[in-house]
Every structure is written in structure tokens, then in C-alpha cells.
Amino acid sequence: MRILTSKRGRDYLGGILMIALGLGAALQGSSYHIGSLSRMGPGFFPVALGAILALAGLAIAITARFEQEVVDEKPLPPEWRAWFFICAAIVAFVVLGKYGGLLPATFAIVFVSALGDRENTLAAAAILALACVIVALVVFYWGLQLQFPLFQWG
């Protein structure tokens, strides 16, 4: 149980868990046709993401393995404000995505999530949300031509 109380131990176990999940996703995705970069099959994306996740987990585990142990580290209290706002943002995205469209849902999830940080102001959260709405508009609507309406009522 001592391994879970230190940052080094949590990072090490988190890296190992990421490696296991990444390898599992890559192995499961390899049962589908993978294809190539120019003609991707249904297994390409899960295999690629699984490999990236496993490599990121390996990097975290290696850095945690060689990190110096801090003896006087005191655990921080839970950030209930952040938990509340992030959960509320997910609910807002689902509701507004269904009844409001892509742009209001994107604005809501970013704005409400940003309020979970005690150092953020309403103006900073609004600017961040507007920037993410522009990125979502360019990437998902224009670039990928996602069949998700920008605005809808009801």
C-alpha cells in the first residue's frame, strides 16, 4: 500500500497501467484489417492509439523509476471544485450536443471545465471556450465534415 502513497509509486503504477491498456487496445485492434496510411482500415486507429498509449506509459514508468523519492511529501486534499465542474461540463456537453448543436456544446464543455481551476476568471474561461469553438469549427465541421449540426433547437 505504501507504493500508492508516494508520487513515484503512483507514476510507476500509472505508467504500467497505461502500457497494459495500450497493448490491449493494440492487440484487439490488430484483429481488424489495419491497412496503410493512405488507405486506413478499421484496425488502424485502435492500433495506432494503443501503441501511442503504451509508449507514453513506458516513458512515464521509466521517468518514475529513476525519480528521487521525496520523504516529506504531504498528500493534497481532493479538489472537489474541479471534480464538480468537470462532471457538470460533461453533462452540459451531452445535453447541448443533443439539443443545441456542436458549437454550444463545445463552448459549454470548455467554459464549465475551465471554471474548475481556481485561478481562472470568467473572462479567461470565455476566451478559451471561444478559441476552442473556432478550432472545433475548423477541424470537425470544415476539415472532417462531421455530420453534427453546428446549431439546432430541440
Phi, psi and omega in degrees: 000336181297330182294333181277346181271343180260151179298320180300314180294318179295318179296319181296312179293324176297320177296319178296319178296319178296321177298314181297315179295318180296317178293323177297316179295319180293319179293318178293319179292333181287349176284346175264168177291124184274314180079206181229180179296325181278334178224080184288137175266179182293342180268352185296311184296312178297323179292316180295313180294323177297318178294318178296318179296318179294320179293321177295320177296322177296318179296319179294316181295321180292316180293325178290327181295324184259008179281144178286139179284131177260121186279320186271019182288124180256131181294141179278151177290157179297145179269082184294326179299314180296316178302313182298312184291324179291318177296319178296324179294322179294317178298317179298321179296317181296313182294311181289331176296322180283319187252347185241335181108179186294314186292314176296324180293319178294316178300316184295315184293322180285315182297311182292320177296321180295333177290345177290340176274124183296335184273350180281144173257168178298320180295317180295320178295320179293319179296317178298317180295319177296320178297319179291328175296319179296316178298315179298320178298313182291312186286306189276321183275312183275310185288306183268350181051049179296136181274064179229116185299143178293314177225142172206153181239115176086000000 
